[in-house]
Amino acid sequence: MIDPSFLDAVRLPSTVLIALDNSTFHFAVQPWHYLLRMTHILSTAAFFGGIVLFDLRLIGVRSAAKLKAFSADIMPWLYTIFGIAMVSGVLLFLYDPVSVGSRTYFVPKIILIGLGLVNAALYNRFAYAHALTLEVGTPSSAKFAGVLSIAFWAGVVAFSAMNIEGVPTAVHNHLHANPATFHMHIGGHGDPAKTAAVIHDALAVSKMPLVTPATSGPAAAVELASAQLDQLIGARGRANAIDVTAIHSHVLDDQPRNCLPMRHAYDGVRS
């Protein structure tokens, strides 16, 4: 897998992705989003299979088949399927540009799509007509274009696979306390005041107390090896304070991504 730092220079700016985000379009597409995704997957798979067959013919595999007749049969289907894959892909991007566009291999995938199209355009402009005139075999230029085409489109499929998200674990338990205490992370972008207001209203509906009740007497003793933790961490804990940082990711795959710092107190059972 490519070092993610190598790809930082080609990442889309977050300001651009946020500007492209449109909640109206997102919620309009949401009911049939699964159909759009299915259409994109099927059309991409069909296009990749068809273009590989065509490129193998250019390279010389099954050279007994006449290139002109083979092209006449397969090219109209490839154009149509590619159009469907492109339109559905753009719609999926606009459905959630922040999530899709921030993935590590999104821009490299787009670059390879561009290279595949440039390769096809150059071949059609300078070598395709000559290749059609041959009764047997294909010229070296066609074979070279075929090899490049397979490499580019195989790379597109590979980057698409590496961009697939894993299983989110937004609700989880860090301390394994008894009784169990679970943490839920809430993410969003936009106006912070509006986001806070929406979260406040949701918590109010859940009947969750929004004010910490006053406690009487000293805090309950915590059965933790605080001295050993202090030695390992290199800092002394304080009761009801935030001292320990755990860097983690909420997605269970190995795709490079930003990790989130979570801070917990270990000497006062507070997080």
Residue pairs with C-beta under 8 A, 6 or more apart in sequence:
1 162
1 254
1 256
2 104
2 105
2 108
4 104
4 256
7 104
7 105
7 107
7 108
10 107
10 108
10 111
11 102
11 107
12 101
12 102
12 106
12 107
14 98
14 102
16 101
17 97
17 98
17 101
17 102
18 98
18 189
18 190
20 94
20 97
20 101
21 96
21 97
21 98
21 189
22 94
25 94
25 95
26 95
26 96
29 36
29 91
29 95
30 95
33 95
36 88
36 91
36 92
36 95
37 88
37 92
39 84
39 88
40 85
40 88
40 89
40 92
43 81
43 82
43 84
43 85
43 88
44 85
44 89
44 157
44 160
46 81
47 78
47 81
47 82
47 85
48 153
48 154
48 156
48 157
50 74
50 77
50 78
50 81
51 78
51 149
51 150
51 153
52 150
52 153
53 74
54 70
54 71
54 74
54 75
54 78
54 146
55 145
55 146
55 147
55 149
55 150
56 62
56 146
56 150
57 63
57 65
57 67
57 70
57 138
57 146
58 67
58 131
58 138
58 142
58 143
58 145
58 146
58 149
59 138
59 143
59 146
59 147
60 137
60 138
60 143
63 136
63 137
63 138
66 135
67 131
67 132
67 134
67 138
68 132
71 132
92 100
93 100
93 101
98 189
99 165
100 106
100 163
103 163
103 165
103 255
104 162
104 163
104 255
104 256
104 257
105 159
105 160
105 162
105 163
106 159
106 163
108 155
108 159
109 155
109 156
109 159
109 160
109 163
112 152
112 153
112 155
112 156
112 159
113 152
113 156
115 152
116 149
116 152
116 153
116 156
119 145
119 148
119 149
119 152
120 145
120 149
122 145
123 141
123 142
123 145
123 149
126 141
127 139
127 141
127 142
127 145
128 142
130 139
130 141
131 138
131 139
131 141
131 142
138 146
162 255
163 255
164 253
165 251
165 253
165 255
166 251
166 252
166 253
166 255
167 251
167 252
168 250
168 251
169 250
169 251
169 252
170 184
170 185
170 250
171 182
171 183
171 184
172 182
172 183
172 250
173 180
173 181
173 182
173 183
174 183
174 246
174 262
174 264
174 271
175 181
175 264
175 269
175 271
177 269
181 271
183 262
183 271
185 250
185 260
186 199
188 195
200 210
203 210
204 210
219 239
219 240
219 268
219 269
220 269
222 266
222 267
222 268
222 269
224 266
224 267
226 237
226 266
226 267
229 237
229 244
229 266
229 267
230 236
230 237
233 243
233 244
235 243
237 243
237 244
237 265
237 266
237 267
237 268
238 265
238 267
238 268
239 265
239 267
239 268
240 265
240 268
240 270
241 265
241 267
241 268
241 270
242 263
242 264
242 265
242 270
242 271
243 263
243 264
243 265
243 266
243 267
244 263
244 264
244 265
244 266
245 261
245 262
245 263
246 261
246 262
246 263
246 264
247 259
247 260
247 261
247 262
248 259
248 260
248 262
249 257
249 258
249 259
249 260
250 260
251 257
262 271
263 271
264 270
264 271
265 271
